[in-house]
């Protein structure tokens, strides 16, 4: 379908898509997601329950790292200074960084102090850390609740 102007020139059809409305819609969607994303991440206070997961089989000689109520760190039964933790773990594991370390803490120890102990283990090169807790029997969930 061609058109003819008075001066005798012929206009051809334009087969290109007008992308301006498409860009406008994309910019509006971008703004909506930029505003909505921070609202979707809301901090919620949580009271974490005890675990009712099945217990994993325990190794013959597990290596326990314990954070006491007074925030002292012990490897096995021996108290260790935080600076000497890496060398004491190397001594106990024979330098095997792949050995699993069982980390346990008094329930009065703050979460930040527990993560600090985990950071000390990670800095020492021990990445396989298992958290130790008391097993609890699962209570049945009431019907309809």
C-alpha positions as a LaTeX table, in Angstrom:
\begin{tabular}{lrrr}
\hline
Residue & $x$ (\AA) & $y$ (\AA) & $z$ (\AA) \\
\hline
Unk1 & 0.00 & 0.00 & 0.00 \\
Unk2 & 1.67 & 3.13 & $-1.16$ \\
Unk3 & 0.66 & 6.74 & $-0.94$ \\
Unk4 & 1.36 & 9.52 & $-3.39$ \\
Unk5 & 2.00 & 13.12 & $-2.46$ \\
Unk6 & 1.14 & 16.05 & $-4.65$ \\
Unk7 & 4.76 & 16.50 & $-5.63$ \\
Unk8 & 4.82 & 13.05 & $-7.13$ \\
Unk9 & 7.01 & 11.29 & $-4.52$ \\
Unk10 & 5.82 & 7.92 & $-3.30$ \\
Unk11 & 5.86 & 7.00 & 0.45 \\
Unk12 & 6.59 & 3.40 & 1.38 \\
Unk13 & 5.19 & 1.52 & 4.39 \\
Unk14 & 7.07 & 1.72 & 7.68 \\
Unk15 & 7.74 & $-1.82$ & 8.97 \\
Unk16 & 9.55 & $-0.82$ & 12.19 \\
Unk17 & 7.96 & $-1.17$ & 15.61 \\
Unk18 & 7.53 & 1.99 & 17.64 \\
Unk19 & 9.46 & 1.15 & 20.82 \\
Unk20 & 8.69 & 4.34 & 22.71 \\
Unk21 & 5.56 & 2.94 & 24.45 \\
Unk22 & 7.47 & $-0.25$ & 25.26 \\
Unk23 & 10.27 & 1.76 & 26.91 \\
Unk24 & 7.74 & 3.83 & 28.86 \\
Unk25 & 6.07 & 0.69 & 30.25 \\
Unk26 & 9.44 & $-0.83$ & 31.18 \\
Unk27 & 10.50 & 2.32 & 33.04 \\
Unk28 & 7.24 & 2.37 & 35.00 \\
Unk29 & 7.70 & $-1.31$ & 35.94 \\
Unk30 & 11.28 & $-0.61$ & 36.97 \\
Unk31 & 10.15 & 2.18 & 39.29 \\
Unk32 & 7.43 & $-0.04$ & 40.80 \\
Unk33 & 9.92 & $-2.83$ & 41.53 \\
Unk34 & 12.47 & $-0.39$ & 42.94 \\
Unk35 & 9.88 & 0.92 & 45.38 \\
Unk36 & 8.36 & $-2.48$ & 46.23 \\
Unk37 & 11.62 & $-4.44$ & 46.77 \\
Unk38 & 12.68 & $-2.72$ & 50.03 \\
Unk39 & 9.18 & $-3.18$ & 51.41 \\
Unk40 & 9.37 & $-6.94$ & 50.84 \\
Unk41 & 12.39 & $-7.33$ & 53.16 \\
Unk42 & 11.02 & $-6.58$ & 56.60 \\
Unk43 & 12.82 & $-7.60$ & 59.78 \\
Unk44 & 10.65 & $-9.88$ & 61.86 \\
Unk45 & 11.49 & $-10.73$ & 65.47 \\
Unk46 & 11.90 & $-14.51$ & 65.79 \\
Unk47 & 11.93 & $-16.82$ & 68.80 \\
Unk48 & 13.59 & $-19.93$ & 67.37 \\
Unk49 & 12.30 & $-23.28$ & 68.68 \\
Unk50 & 14.33 & $-26.36$ & 69.51 \\
Unk51 & 15.05 & $-28.87$ & 66.78 \\
Unk52 & 13.12 & $-32.09$ & 66.38 \\
Unk53 & 15.22 & $-33.29$ & 63.45 \\
Unk54 & 16.52 & $-36.82$ & 63.49 \\
Unk55 & 19.95 & $-37.07$ & 65.04 \\
Unk56 & 22.84 & $-37.68$ & 62.67 \\
Unk57 & 25.21 & $-40.53$ & 63.48 \\
Unk58 & 28.04 & $-39.35$ & 65.68 \\
Unk59 & 31.67 & $-40.08$ & 64.81 \\
Unk60 & 33.79 & $-42.25$ & 67.10 \\
Unk61 & 35.79 & $-39.33$ & 68.51 \\
Unk62 & 34.00 & $-36.03$ & 67.84 \\
Unk63 & 35.94 & $-32.82$ & 68.34 \\
Unk64 & 33.86 & $-30.42$ & 70.41 \\
Unk65 & 34.44 & $-26.68$ & 70.57 \\
Unk66 & 32.42 & $-25.21$ & 73.41 \\
Unk67 & 31.47 & $-21.60$ & 74.11 \\
Unk68 & 30.77 & $-21.30$ & 77.83 \\
Unk69 & 28.36 & $-18.99$ & 79.62 \\
Unk70 & 31.28 & $-16.67$ & 80.40 \\
Unk71 & 32.26 & $-16.74$ & 76.66 \\
Unk72 & 35.35 & $-18.86$ & 77.24 \\
Unk73 & 36.20 & $-21.24$ & 74.42 \\
Unk74 & 37.18 & $-24.84$ & 75.06 \\
Unk75 & 38.51 & $-27.46$ & 72.67 \\
Unk76 & 37.48 & $-30.79$ & 74.10 \\
Unk77 & 37.84 & $-30.28$ & 77.85 \\
Unk78 & 40.68 & $-27.73$ & 77.71 \\
Unk79 & 40.07 & $-23.99$ & 77.82 \\
Unk80 & 41.82 & $-22.13$ & 75.02 \\
Unk81 & 42.56 & $-18.46$ & 74.39 \\
Unk82 & 40.88 & $-17.11$ & 71.26 \\
Unk83 & 44.26 & $-16.34$ & 69.71 \\
Unk84 & 45.45 & $-19.93$ & 70.23 \\
Unk85 & 42.27 & $-21.60$ & 68.91 \\
Unk86 & 43.62 & $-22.20$ & 65.40 \\
Unk87 & 46.85 & $-23.84$ & 66.59 \\
Unk88 & 44.99 & $-25.95$ & 69.17 \\
Unk89 & 42.54 & $-27.18$ & 66.50 \\
Unk90 & 45.43 & $-28.00$ & 64.14 \\
Unk91 & 47.02 & $-29.98$ & 66.95 \\
Unk92 & 43.77 & $-31.84$ & 67.75 \\
Unk93 & 42.95 & $-32.67$ & 64.12 \\
Unk94 & 46.47 & $-33.31$ & 62.92 \\
Unk95 & 46.11 & $-30.40$ & 60.49 \\
Unk96 & 43.07 & $-31.97$ & 58.77 \\
Unk97 & 40.95 & $-28.91$ & 57.89 \\
Unk98 & 38.21 & $-31.15$ & 56.41 \\
Unk99 & 37.37 & $-32.67$ & 59.79 \\
Unk100 & 33.95 & $-31.74$ & 61.15 \\
Unk101 & 34.00 & $-29.54$ & 64.25 \\
Unk102 & 31.04 & $-29.84$ & 66.64 \\
Unk103 & 30.25 & $-26.40$ & 68.06 \\
Unk104 & 28.14 & $-26.19$ & 71.17 \\
Unk105 & 27.26 & $-23.23$ & 73.34 \\
Unk106 & 25.44 & $-22.48$ & 76.55 \\
Unk107 & 21.89 & $-21.34$ & 75.80 \\
Unk108 & 22.59 & $-18.00$ & 77.49 \\
Unk109 & 25.30 & $-17.19$ & 74.92 \\
Unk110 & 24.15 & $-14.42$ & 72.59 \\
Unk111 & 23.77 & $-15.14$ & 68.88 \\
Unk112 & 26.47 & $-12.61$ & 68.03 \\
Unk113 & 28.96 & $-14.34$ & 70.33 \\
Unk114 & 28.16 & $-17.71$ & 68.74 \\
Unk115 & 28.71 & $-16.32$ & 65.25 \\
Unk116 & 31.99 & $-14.81$ & 66.44 \\
Unk117 & 33.11 & $-18.30$ & 67.48 \\
Unk118 & 32.06 & $-19.60$ & 64.06 \\
Unk119 & 34.09 & $-16.81$ & 62.43 \\
Unk120 & 37.13 & $-17.88$ & 64.46 \\
Unk121 & 36.68 & $-21.44$ & 63.18 \\
Unk122 & 36.33 & $-20.23$ & 59.60 \\
Unk123 & 39.41 & $-18.01$ & 59.95 \\
Unk124 & 41.33 & $-21.07$ & 61.17 \\
Unk125 & 40.29 & $-22.90$ & 57.99 \\
Unk126 & 37.67 & $-25.23$ & 59.48 \\
Unk127 & 34.58 & $-24.89$ & 57.31 \\
Unk128 & 32.71 & $-28.05$ & 58.33 \\
Unk129 & 30.96 & $-26.93$ & 61.51 \\
Unk130 & 28.03 & $-28.75$ & 63.07 \\
Unk131 & 25.90 & $-27.06$ & 65.73 \\
Unk132 & 25.08 & $-29.25$ & 68.71 \\
Unk133 & 21.76 & $-28.99$ & 70.52 \\
Unk134 & 19.52 & $-30.99$ & 72.79 \\
Unk135 & 17.16 & $-33.35$ & 71.04 \\
Unk136 & 13.52 & $-32.69$ & 71.74 \\
Unk137 & 10.63 & $-35.01$ & 71.11 \\
Unk138 & 8.30 & $-33.62$ & 68.46 \\
Unk139 & 4.94 & $-32.70$ & 69.93 \\
Unk140 & 1.93 & $-33.63$ & 67.84 \\
Unk141 & 0.24 & $-30.76$ & 66.05 \\
Unk142 & $-3.43$ & $-30.39$ & 67.06 \\
Unk143 & $-5.95$ & $-30.99$ & 64.31 \\
Unk144 & $-7.10$ & $-27.81$ & 62.63 \\
Unk145 & $-4.25$ & $-25.80$ & 64.12 \\
\hline
\end{tabular}
